[in-house]
Amino acid sequence: MFSDELVGLATRLLAAARAKGAMIATAESCTGGLIAGLLTEIPGSSDVVDRGFVTYSNDAKEEMLDVPHDLLAAHGAVSEPVVAAMAEGALAHSRAQLSVAVTGIAGPGGGSAQKPVGLVYIAAMRAGNAPVVRQHLFGDIGREQVRLATVEAALRLVQTLLG
């Protein structure tokens, strides 16, 4: 289902989290659960993966992750403040010590001059710390490729928090 490269990256991330005794929660919008799907593709991942939230709609972000309505109204779902709030919400609503959240515009439509197709925000967070947020401009490379590039970038960001 996933490339050998992505499976290898996920395997290494799970091993690093396991070594630190850390569990992971995901909060996904544009990837629709692909990050959690990749992590759980690895046998034995249940001791590291706590849960995943697929919050595709704004209502889901508010209801499942406590992303403030005012934040969504002011900045839009595809924004740095919203992805940070998603990462915070994933930790607050799980038993995990690490979270990763993604929101973006995978395309082919839905983009604008301010928020083009391929724009993705990723946040990773360790309990007790502020979220680390990255913006990626993958470009209009196709829906599947934007989503897979987001999965890879998200795992790499979490890996940096593990050292």
Sequence and secondary structure as in RCSB ss.txt:
>XXXX:A:sequence
MFSDELVGLATRLLAAARAKGAMIATAESCTGGLIAGLLTEIPGSSDVVDRGFVTYSNDAKEEMLDVPHDLLAAH
GAVSEPVVAAMAEGALAHSRAQLSVAVTGIAGPGGGSAQKPVGLVYIAAMRAGNAPVVRQHLFGDIGREQVRLAT
VEAALRLVQTLLG
>XXXX:A:secstr
   HHHHHHHHHHHHHHHHHT  EEEEESTTTTHHHHHHHHSTTGGGTEEEEEE  SHHHHHHHH   HHHHHHH
 SSSHHHHHHHHHHHHHTSS SEEEEEEE  SSS   SSS TTEEEEEEEETTS  EEEEEE  SS HHHHHHHH
HHHHHHHHHHHH 
